[in-house]
Amino acid sequence: MNADDKVMTDERMELIIGNLLRVMVSISAVFVAAGGALYLIHHGIETPDYGVFQGVPKDLRDLRDVFAVAGDLKSLGIIQLGILLLIATPVVRVIFSVFAFLLERDSMYALVASIVLAVLVMGLTGVIM
């Protein structure tokens, strides 16, 4: 590996980001599909009651609880984990972009990516609505 292989170029960054997005979306899809299949196995013949709205169960509203329910191999927890992975995909992309721009010594783009990351985190945590 020569010195040119270690340099972060725009093309290399785009390739890594593309692969990162592809892998994370694929993993998310696998979790959602597996959870959906498991849900259908256990609840596929039930008739849904559309007269009463049932939101997200209380044990799937906290990140720690989602991991616990998914770890118990419960279908709704696995689906919720897949959705959380899908939501995390753009956040991971922006985090990678910040570090890649810093490696490129492109402070302006690193600053812009950091601001985007801050807005994403504040929006996801409910700090800004």
N, C-alpha and C positions, 0 to 999 in steps of 0.2 A: 504494500500500500504506500503510494507516494504522498507527498504533501498536498497535491491537488485533490486527492480523494477525501481528505479531512475537511476541506473548505466547504462551508454551506453556501451553495449557489441557489439562485431562484429556481432553477429547474429541479435541483435535488430536493429543495424544500417543497415544491409542488408535488413531486412524486411521493415523498414521505407523507404529506398531508392527505393526498388522494388515497394512499394505502391505509392510512390511519382511519379515515372516514369509512372506507369500504369494510374494513375489519370490524369496526365498532358497530356499524349498522347491521352487518351480518350476524354478529354475536347477539345483538338485541333481537333481531328477527328470530333467531334460534330459540332464545328464551321465551319470547311471546308465543311462538308456534308450539313449543313444548308445553308451556303452561296452558295454552288453549286446548291442546289435545288432551291433556290431563283433566282439564275442566269438563270437556265433553264426555270423557270416559265416566266421570263421576256424576255429572249433572245433565247429560245430553237428552235424557228422556223427560226431564221435568218441564212443566208448562210454566213459562214466566208470567208473573203477575204485574202487568203494566199499570194497574190502577194506583199503585203506591210507589213513589220514587224511593229507591234505595241507593244512596250515594256510596262513596268509598267506605268500607268498614273501618272502624276506629283502629284496628290493629294494623292497618296499612297506610296510616297517615304520617308516620315517623320513619325516618331512614333506617334507624336501628331495628324497628319492628318489621320493616319490609324484609331486611336481611334474615331476621329470625324466622319469619313465616316462610320465606323462600327456602331457607335451610331445612325446614320441616317438610319440604317437598309438597307444599300446598299450592294448588293451581293458581289461585289469585295472587299469591305472593310472588310466584315465578313470573306471571304476566306483569305485575307491577315492577319487578326488578328489571325486566326487559324494557319497559317504558322508561324507567329511570336511566338505563344505559343509553337509550336513544336520546333522551334529554341531555345527558352528559356529553354526547358526541361533539356538539359545537363548542362546548366549554373547553374540552380537551384540545380541540383544534386551535382555539385562541391561545391557550396556555403554551402549546407547542410553538405557535407563531411568535409569541413574545420571546421565547428563548432562541428561536432560529434567527430572528432579527437582531438580537443581541450578539449572537455568534457572527453575523454578517457585519456587525458594527454599524448598523443602521438605526441610529437612536430615534429618529423621527417616527419610523414605522413601529419600533418597539414601544414608543410612548403611546401611539394611537392604538396599538393592539392591547396595551395595558389598560387604557381607558375603556375600550370595548369589553375587556374582561371584567373590569370593575362594574360596568353597567349590567353585564350578564349576571354576575354574582348577586348584585343588589336586587335585580329583578327576580331572580330565582329564590332568594331568601326572604323576599317580601319587604325589603327595606324601602323600595320605591314601587309604587303601583301606578 
